């Protein structure tokens, strides 16, 4: 049987942005705060990350700011299959002890992780990372984040809402909380 398929590039790229953004955030949470990523879900609209440690609002701000700095720096994202001897000596994030051929994704100076998913080729392609919500989850936190075009769409909707509230309160857009 012959099958013909067509890739939805816009959807694939949006998912690549989200997944690569998750790597940036998880790599930073690990290196800065010793967090382990214990859960990951990429839905149609958002990415959900579960970390095994609680993070303060200040730490979350640092994570988001640093992630966006790494994105702006346009660092390379590479994927390769190291030889077994090299893999044994390599320090990388992974939930499992993997023994078969392992694909290692590296974001320069940010993350080294076993992963088989597609990623962007450089962090600039992620666009931006926005933490949308954070809640306590088990012994750690659950973070909902958006990346790239999805994050920009969200921020545009929030801006429209804020301008509407601003008009209703006769307050400047940056002062609606005080209104």
PASEBA-1860 file (N, C-alpha, C; in nm, 3 decimals):
! residues 179
1> XXXXXXXX> 0.084/-0.118/0.000/0.000/0.000/0.000/0.088/0.123/0.000 ~ 0.049/0.219/-0.075/0.120/0.346/-0.082/0.043/0.451/-0.002 ~ 0.116/0.528/0.072/0.054/0.633/0.154/0.122/0.765/0.122 ~ 0.044/0.869/0.112/0.097/1.003/0.090/0.059/1.088/0.210 ~ 0.154/1.161/0.260/0.127/1.247/0.375/0.180/1.386/0.350 ~ 0.131/1.477/0.429/0.176/1.614/0.420/0.199/1.666/0.561 ~ 0.313/1.728/0.583/0.346/1.781/0.714/0.284/1.920/0.729 ~ 0.222/1.943/0.843/0.170/2.076/0.877/0.285/2.152/0.941
9> XXXXXXXX> 0.361/2.225/0.858/0.483/2.287/0.905/0.456/2.389/1.017 ~ 0.350/2.468/1.006/0.322/2.568/1.110/0.300/2.501/1.246 ~ 0.225/2.392/1.248/0.201/2.320/1.373/0.331/2.255/1.422 ~ 0.404/2.192/1.334/0.530/2.128/1.373/0.627/2.229/1.431 ~ 0.641/2.344/1.366/0.734/2.446/1.413/0.691/2.501/1.549 ~ 0.560/2.523/1.567/0.510/2.570/1.697/0.545/2.470/1.806 ~ 0.533/2.342/1.776/0.567/2.238/1.875/0.718/2.233/1.898 ~ 0.797/2.254/1.793/0.942/2.259/1.809/0.980/2.376/1.900
17> XXXXXXXX> 0.915/2.491/1.881/0.942/2.607/1.966/0.910/2.573/2.112 ~ 0.793/2.514/2.134/0.751/2.480/2.270/0.845/2.379/2.335 ~ 0.879/2.275/2.260/0.963/2.171/2.319/1.104/2.224/2.347 ~ 1.158/2.301/2.256/1.290/2.359/2.277/1.287/2.460/2.391 ~ 1.179/2.536/2.403/1.163/2.628/2.516/1.159/2.554/2.648 ~ 1.095/2.437/2.648/1.092/2.353/2.768/1.232/2.310/2.806 ~ 1.315/2.274/2.707/1.452/2.235/2.736/1.530/2.351/2.799 ~ 1.512/2.471/2.747/1.581/2.587/2.804/1.539/2.606/2.949
25> XXXXXXXX> 1.409/2.606/2.973/1.359/2.629/3.109/1.401/2.515/3.203 ~ 1.389/2.391/3.161/1.427/2.278/3.245/1.577/2.277/3.273 ~ 1.657/2.308/3.172/1.802/2.314/3.191/1.840/2.420/3.292 ~ 1.776/2.536/3.283/1.803/2.644/3.378/1.756/2.608/3.519 ~ 1.637/2.551/3.530/1.584/2.514/3.662/1.677/2.412/3.728 ~ 1.732/2.323/3.646/1.825/2.221/3.698/1.957/2.285/3.743 ~ 2.014/2.368/3.658/2.146/2.425/3.691/2.138/2.532/3.799 ~ 2.034/2.613/3.799/2.024/2.721/3.897/1.970/2.676/4.032
33> XXXXXXXX> 1.873/2.584/4.031/1.802/2.551/4.154/1.799/2.402/4.189 ~ 1.867/2.321/4.110/1.872/2.178/4.138/1.741/2.105/4.114 ~ 1.655/2.162/4.032/1.524/2.100/4.004/1.538/1.986/3.903 ~ 1.458/1.884/3.923/1.445/1.776/3.826/1.308/1.788/3.762 ~ 1.305/1.777/3.631/1.179/1.777/3.558/1.117/1.638/3.577 ~ 1.005/1.632/3.651/0.940/1.504/3.680/0.810/1.484/3.602 ~ 0.778/1.580/3.515/0.658/1.568/3.434/0.660/1.669/3.322 ~ 0.609/1.628/3.207/0.607/1.715/3.091/0.486/1.678/3.005
41> XXXXXXXX> 0.411/1.778/2.965/0.299/1.756/2.875/0.292/1.872/2.778 ~ 0.288/1.841/2.650/0.272/1.945/2.550/0.135/1.926/2.487 ~ 0.044/2.015/2.523/-0.092/2.008/2.470/-0.106/2.094/2.346 ~ -0.228/2.108/2.301/-0.253/2.188/2.182/-0.224/2.335/2.202 ~ -0.239/2.383/2.325/-0.223/2.526/2.349/-0.107/2.562/2.440 ~ -0.061/2.471/2.523/0.041/2.507/2.621/0.132/2.390/2.652 ~ 0.237/2.422/2.726/0.330/2.322/2.777/0.317/2.323/2.927 ~ 0.313/2.207/2.988/0.307/2.196/3.134/0.432/2.122/3.180
49> XXXXXXXX> 0.502/2.182/3.276/0.622/2.125/3.334/0.601/2.103/3.483 ~ 0.643/1.989/3.531/0.640/1.962/3.675/0.783/1.950/3.724 ~ 0.818/2.029/3.825/0.949/2.020/3.888/0.932/1.965/4.028 ~ 1.037/1.901/4.078/1.031/1.835/4.208/1.059/1.927/4.326 ~ 1.079/2.055/4.300/1.106/2.151/4.408/1.017/2.272/4.391 ~ 0.983/2.333/4.505/0.908/2.458/4.498/1.002/2.570/4.455 ~ 0.949/2.665/4.384/1.026/2.781/4.340/0.954/2.907/4.385 ~ 1.029/3.004/4.432/0.971/3.130/4.478/0.933/3.216/4.357
57> XXXXXXXX> 0.848/3.315/4.377/0.817/3.407/4.267/0.943/3.472/4.209 ~ 1.038/3.505/4.295/1.162/3.565/4.247/1.240/3.466/4.160 ~ 1.249/3.340/4.202/1.319/3.239/4.123/1.251/3.217/3.988 ~ 1.119/3.220/3.986/1.044/3.204/3.861/1.071/3.321/3.766 ~ 1.080/3.441/3.822/1.113/3.558/3.740/1.253/3.544/3.681 ~ 1.347/3.498/3.762/1.484/3.477/3.714/1.483/3.372/3.602 ~ 1.409/3.262/3.620/1.402/3.158/3.516/1.349/3.214/3.384 ~ 1.239/3.287/3.391/1.180/3.341/3.268/1.274/3.441/3.203
65> XXXXXXXX> 1.331/3.532/3.284/1.423/3.632/3.229/1.546/3.567/3.166 ~ 1.604/3.471/3.235/1.725/3.404/3.186/1.693/3.322/3.061 ~ 1.578/3.255/3.059/1.538/3.180/2.940/1.528/3.272/2.818 ~ 1.466/3.386/2.836/1.452/3.479/2.724/1.586/3.540/2.684 ~ 1.677/3.554/2.778/1.812/3.601/2.744/1.882/3.497/2.657 ~ 1.870/3.370/2.693/1.931/3.263/2.614/1.869/3.257/2.474 ~ 1.741/3.279/2.467/1.673/3.283/2.337/1.730/3.397/2.253 ~ 1.743/3.514/2.314/1.795/3.631/2.242/1.939/3.609/2.196
73> XXXXXXXX> 2.016/3.534/2.273/2.156/3.506/2.236/2.168/3.411/2.117 ~ 2.057/3.350/2.077/2.053/3.267/1.957/2.157/3.155/1.960 ~ 2.160/3.083/2.071/2.257/2.975/2.089/2.223/2.855/2.002 ~ 2.323/2.779/1.959/2.296/2.660/1.878/2.227/2.549/1.959 ~ 2.141/2.476/1.890/2.076/2.358/1.946/2.118/2.242/1.856 ~ 2.183/2.142/1.917/2.233/2.031/1.837/2.179/1.899/1.891 ~ 2.173/1.801/1.803/2.132/1.665/1.842/2.232/1.568/1.780 ~ 2.276/1.470/1.861/2.371/1.372/1.811/2.359/1.243/1.891
81> XXXXXXXX> 2.416/1.138/1.837/2.419/1.007/1.902/2.564/0.977/1.941 ~ 2.603/1.005/2.065/2.742/0.978/2.105/2.768/0.828/2.114 ~ 2.895/0.793/2.098/2.937/0.653/2.115/2.913/0.611/2.259 ~ 2.892/0.482/2.284/2.863/0.434/2.420/2.964/0.481/2.526 ~ 3.094/0.483/2.490/3.195/0.526/2.588/3.177/0.673/2.622 ~ 3.149/0.754/2.522/3.129/0.897/2.544/3.001/0.921/2.624 ~ 2.897/0.846/2.590/2.769/0.860/2.661/2.786/0.828/2.810 ~ 2.862/0.726/2.840/2.884/0.686/2.980/2.950/0.797/3.060
89> XXXXXXXX> 3.034/0.876/2.996/3.106/0.984/3.065/3.032/1.117/3.060 ~ 2.925/1.124/2.984/2.852/1.248/2.963/2.754/1.276/3.075 ~ 2.753/1.398/3.124/2.658/1.440/3.227/2.537/1.502/3.156 ~ 2.424/1.433/3.160/2.305/1.483/3.091/2.180/1.456/3.175 ~ 2.075/1.539/3.151/1.947/1.520/3.221/1.871/1.407/3.154 ~ 1.813/1.321/3.235/1.729/1.215/3.183/1.656/1.149/3.299 ~ 1.533/1.110/3.276/1.456/1.043/3.381/1.491/0.894/3.389 ~ 1.545/0.839/3.284/1.567/0.694/3.278/1.714/0.662/3.260
97> XXXXXXXX> 1.753/0.544/3.306/1.885/0.492/3.271/1.871/0.429/3.133 ~ 1.930/0.492/3.037/1.916/0.447/2.899/2.041/0.371/2.857 ~ 2.021/0.258/2.794/2.134/0.175/2.755/2.147/0.161/2.604 ~ 2.039/0.180/2.530/2.046/0.167/2.385/2.106/0.296/2.327 ~ 2.106/0.306/2.196/2.158/0.426/2.131/2.076/0.545/2.180 ~ 2.144/0.647/2.230/2.077/0.760/2.293/2.107/0.887/2.214 ~ 2.000/0.961/2.185/2.013/1.089/2.116/2.024/1.198/2.223 ~ 2.130/1.275/2.217/2.155/1.382/2.313/2.131/1.517/2.245
105> XXXXXXXX> 2.044/1.596/2.303/2.016/1.731/2.255/2.090/1.827/2.347 ~ 2.167/1.917/2.286/2.246/2.013/2.362/2.209/2.154/2.320 ~ 2.179/2.236/2.418/2.162/2.380/2.398/2.283/2.443/2.465 ~ 2.368/2.501/2.384/2.498/2.549/2.430/2.489/2.628/2.560 ~ 2.562/2.579/2.661/2.569/2.647/2.789/2.441/2.649/2.869 ~ 2.345/2.564/2.833/2.215/2.568/2.900/2.162/2.431/2.937 ~ 2.166/2.336/2.843/2.103/2.207/2.869/2.168/2.098/2.786 ~ 2.179/1.982/2.847/2.221/1.859/2.779/2.123/1.753/2.827
113> XXXXXXXX> 2.048/1.693/2.734/1.940/1.604/2.774/1.917/1.496/2.668 ~ 1.884/1.376/2.714/1.843/1.270/2.622/1.703/1.302/2.572 ~ 1.686/1.306/2.440/1.555/1.342/2.384/1.548/1.300/2.238 ~ 1.432/1.250/2.197/1.415/1.205/2.059/1.325/1.298/1.977 ~ 1.275/1.406/2.036/1.181/1.494/1.968/1.252/1.594/1.876 ~ 1.178/1.652/1.781/1.237/1.756/1.696/1.253/1.887/1.772 ~ 1.358/1.960/1.741/1.389/2.087/1.807/1.424/2.192/1.702 ~ 1.425/2.317/1.744/1.473/2.424/1.658/1.624/2.409/1.642
121> XXXXXXXX> 1.684/2.481/1.548/1.829/2.471/1.527/1.908/2.572/1.609 ~ 1.841/2.677/1.655/1.905/2.776/1.742/1.797/2.837/1.830 ~ 1.838/2.884/1.948/1.739/2.930/2.046/1.658/3.050/1.998 ~ 1.714/3.130/1.909/1.639/3.245/1.858/1.509/3.205/1.790 ~ 1.504/3.084/1.736/1.382/3.035/1.670/1.269/3.008/1.770 ~ 1.302/2.998/1.898/1.197/2.978/2.000/1.111/3.103/2.009 ~ 1.168/3.219/1.986/1.093/3.345/1.990/1.092/3.406/2.128 ~ 1.017/3.348/2.218/1.012/3.391/2.357/0.948/3.283/2.441
129> XXXXXXXX> 0.971/3.292/2.571/0.910/3.201/2.669/0.832/3.288/2.766 ~ 0.709/3.249/2.794/0.627/3.320/2.892/0.566/3.221/2.989 ~ 0.595/3.238/3.119/0.531/3.155/3.221/0.391/3.211/3.243 ~ 0.291/3.130/3.222/0.152/3.174/3.228/0.090/3.148/3.364 ~ 0.124/3.034/3.425/0.073/3.006/3.559/0.169/2.912/3.630 ~ 0.167/2.922/3.763/0.250/2.837/3.847/0.165/2.798/3.967 ~ 0.166/2.670/4.001/0.094/2.625/4.119/0.174/2.516/4.189 ~ 0.151/2.505/4.318/0.215/2.398/4.394/0.163/2.265/4.339
137> XXXXXXXX> 0.253/2.170/4.323/0.216/2.039/4.273/0.303/1.936/4.343 ~ 0.240/1.850/4.420/0.311/1.751/4.502/0.416/1.822/4.586 ~ 0.544/1.781/4.573/0.650/1.846/4.650/0.716/1.961/4.575 ~ 0.664/1.994/4.459/0.727/2.097/4.377/0.627/2.193/4.318 ~ 0.647/2.226/4.191/0.559/2.319/4.121/0.522/2.265/3.985 ~ 0.406/2.310/3.938/0.361/2.285/3.801/0.358/2.420/3.732 ~ 0.427/2.428/3.620/0.437/2.553/3.545/0.369/2.534/3.410 ~ 0.284/2.628/3.375/0.228/2.632/3.241/0.302/2.742/3.166
145> XXXXXXXX> 0.357/2.708/3.050/0.429/2.807/2.973/0.388/2.805/2.828 ~ 0.414/2.915/2.764/0.390/2.929/2.621/0.519/2.976/2.556 ~ 0.538/2.938/2.430/0.658/2.977/2.358/0.622/3.028/2.219 ~ 0.711/3.110/2.166/0.700/3.156/2.029/0.571/3.230/1.998 ~ 0.511/3.194/1.884/0.388/3.258/1.840/0.274/3.241/1.938 ~ 0.270/3.127/2.007/0.165/3.104/2.106/0.179/3.202/2.222 ~ 0.302/3.230/2.264/0.325/3.326/2.372/0.289/3.467/2.324 ~ 0.326/3.500/2.203/0.294/3.633/2.149/0.144/3.652/2.137
153> XXXXXXXX> 0.072/3.550/2.090/-0.074/3.559/2.082/-0.135/3.582/2.220 ~ -0.088/3.508/2.319/-0.136/3.524/2.457/-0.112/3.666/2.507 ~ 0.010/3.715/2.489/0.042/3.850/2.537/-0.041/3.956/2.465 ~ -0.069/3.935/2.338/-0.154/4.028/2.264/-0.296/4.029/2.320 ~ -0.349/3.910/2.353/-0.484/3.903/2.412/-0.487/3.971/2.549 ~ -0.383/3.949/2.629/-0.375/4.012/2.761/-0.368/4.164/2.745 ~ -0.292/4.211/2.647/-0.279/4.355/2.623/-0.414/4.416/2.584 ~ -0.488/4.348/2.499/-0.621/4.397/2.459/-0.713/4.405/2.582
161> XXXXXXXX> -0.709/4.301/2.665/-0.791/4.300/2.788/-0.751/4.416/2.879 ~ -0.621/4.435/2.897/-0.574/4.540/2.986/-0.614/4.679/2.935 ~ -0.608/4.699/2.805/-0.649/4.828/2.748/-0.798/4.850/2.769 ~ -0.879/4.745/2.758/-1.023/4.758/2.783/-1.048/4.794/2.929 ~ -0.979/4.729/3.022/-0.992/4.761/3.164/-0.944/4.904/3.189 ~ -0.836/4.942/3.125/-0.782/5.077/3.137/-0.887/5.181/3.099 ~ -0.955/5.158/2.988/-1.059/5.252/2.944/-1.176/5.256/3.042 ~ -1.218/5.140/3.093/-1.328/5.136/3.189/-1.295/5.207/3.319
169> XXXXXXXX> -1.170/5.199/3.361/-1.128/5.260/3.488/-1.073/5.402/3.471 ~ -1.063/5.446/3.346/-0.998/5.574/3.318/-0.860/5.579/3.382 ~ -0.787/5.471/3.368/-0.652/5.460/3.423/-0.556/5.429/3.309 ~ -0.431/5.468/3.327/-0.330/5.434/3.228/-0.315/5.283/3.223 ~ -0.280/5.230/3.106/-0.271/5.085/3.087/-0.175/5.020/3.187 ~ -0.069/5.087/3.222/0.026/5.031/3.317/-0.015/5.049/3.462 ~ -0.135/5.106/3.485/-0.179/5.133/3.623/-0.319/5.077/3.652 ~ -0.362/4.978/3.575/-0.499/4.927/3.594/-0.517/4.854/3.727
177> XXX> -0.414/4.794/3.780/-0.427/4.725/3.910/-0.458/4.824/4.022 ~ -0.405/4.945/4.012/-0.434/5.047/4.113/-0.572/5.109/4.093 ~ -0.627/5.097/3.972/-0.756/5.159/3.941/-0.868/5.086/4.007
END
